[in-house]
Structure formats: C-alpha cells, structure tokens
Amino acid sequence: MNEFKGITPEPVSEYRATLGEGPNWLEDKQTLMWVDIEGKQLRFYNPEDGSEDVHELPERAGAAVGHTDDTVVLAVESGFVFYDLNSRRQTPIHDPENRADNRFNDGKCDAAGRFWAGTMSLVGKEREGAFYCLDSDLSTRRIFGDVSTSNGLGWSPDGTVLYYIDTGTQKVQAFEFDVERGELGAERTVVSFDDEEGFPDGMAVDADGHLWIAHYGGGRVSKWDPAAGLKVGEILLPVDNVTCCAFGGADYGDLYITTAIDGLSDEQKAEQPLAGALFVCRPGPKGQPAHLFRHTATAE
C-alpha cells in the first residue's frame, strides 16, 4: 500500500533547472541550497519569503555542503573547492583526478564533517568514476573506483551504515561505517531497482532510517525499508527526470525534490512544463539534519 497517496509536490518557483541536483538544508540559515549542474549555478531558496539567491559558477558543481556562515564547499569539475558566498570566488582544495572528461556528482558530509563525493564520465564511459573522501585536514582519499555514475548517499541515523548508489548498478549498497576513522567495512546490497521505473539517482535517509530514492526517468521518489529491502511507498511527480531529494524546514518535515529538463525531447518538454522545477511536499516522516564540512583549523 502506498502511504503517500494524495501527496502532491508543488514547485517552489518559476525557475527550471537544466539538471537540478544536490539539495541540502542549511539549518542555521533555514534555507535550501542546491545546484543546477548544467546551468552552472549554486542556488539558495528561502521558504519563509520565497526568495532565491543565485550564484553563477565558472564550472559544473555536482554537490555543495555547508561549512561556515560565509563559505561552502563544492565538488566541481576541477575537484574540491571552497566557495566564498560574499566574494563569489572559488579557492581550490584538491583535484584527485585531474581529468577533463570526468566531473564530480553527488556528495554529502558525515557526522565527523568529512565530505564524501564521487565522480562520473562526461563522455558516457562506463566505470570511469570513483568515490572519494575529503578529510578535515583537506587531504583526499580514493575510497574505491570502477564507478559508472556516483550518485545518492546517506547515513543511518546512528551513523554506522553508509548507503550508496552507483546508478549503473541499479542497486543501493550498504557499507559498515566507522565514523571515527572514516572507513568503510563490510558491504551488502539492500535495494535492487531491477523492477522499478527509471534509474536510482539521489537519496535521502530519514530519522527512522528509511531510504528515499529519486527515480531518474521514473517520475517519482520511493521510500524503502533497507532492513527488509522492500519499497513501502512512493510519491509521484508530474515530470520524468527526478534527480534528488532532501528533508528540510524547521521540523525537517519538508521533502525538497530536484528535477531536470536535461535528457528530455522537445515533445517531452512540452508535455512536462514543470520539468526542472524544485518541488516540496510534506509526506509525514521527518528527516535528519545535514552535517557541515569541518576543516581541522576551524573545528571546535
């Protein structure tokens, strides 16, 4: 039974992203940060007054995480960078690949403030990506390779499990996670998308430990019980390419959903005028706060 029947996500503005991704709720600002990858924009949405702050970027950003009041950290084509919200300038941290035909995609911070993000090919090559960790001392580790499209990730509420999607595998993997060391342990498959509509893209983990997965090409966000490997509900959207989701709002009860125009034919674009919109709904469950990147020099 679908517990979300009757839930209708609504667009928050008129903006339509070419490839919306990476929604991330900034608790201190009560604002949603997200990116339009192909539009080369970092965007902020304030639900209190509906205002939007738009930052034009010099390159594609796949993910953005909070850091300080004036600085965020981006995973971009040229690697990890600090981005100053006042000067609107990037400061390089490290590029672990230095490959013009790859770019970073989705990423998030763990409870210790490390930034985990992965890469993908820009020219359609399979298994050319990798998964990385930017540590608090600004060193970078290559966790594993052989990745097609590094995508959604998130942690169990107790922080002991990392869930990870490589879209090309059509699966969600779970890794035992040591938050003190920032290391992965035993791996298992918890969700198979073989019988699902579309491809697994971005993901959020709610306060009860359920997985919320965006279906690229499938027009929905599905909710899963990872312990049982079962889908327990889904939210339908009026667009095909659903890319990612994140919980936000004062009570973390708002589910923000990014979508994309990218990949649609002219006919599909005409049929889906809301494609590329940032949507929001209140499905009932609550999410977990997003962690900030913690640089050793500024850590408390």
Secondary structure as UniProt FT lines:
FT   TURN            3..6
FT   STRAND          10..11
FT   STRAND          19..26
FT   TURN            27..30
FT   STRAND          31..36
FT   TURN            37..40
FT   STRAND          41..46
FT   TURN            47..50
FT   STRAND          51..56
FT   STRAND          61..66
FT   STRAND          71..76
FT   TURN            77..78
FT   STRAND          79..84
FT   TURN            85..88
FT   STRAND          89..94
FT   TURN            100..101
FT   STRAND          102..109
FT   TURN            111..112
FT   STRAND          115..121
FT   TURN            126..127
FT   STRAND          129..134
FT   TURN            136..137
FT   STRAND          140..147
FT   STRAND          149..155
FT   TURN            157..158
FT   STRAND          161..166
FT   HELIX           167..169
FT   STRAND          171..178
FT   TURN            179..182
FT   STRAND          183..192
FT   TURN            194..195
FT   STRAND          199..206
FT   TURN            207..208
FT   STRAND          211..216
FT   TURN            217..219
FT   STRAND          220..225
FT   TURN            226..229
FT   STRAND          230..236
FT   STRAND          241..248
FT   TURN            250..251
FT   STRAND          254..260
FT   TURN            262..263
FT   HELIX           266..271
FT   TURN            273..276
FT   STRAND          279..281
FT   TURN            296..298
//
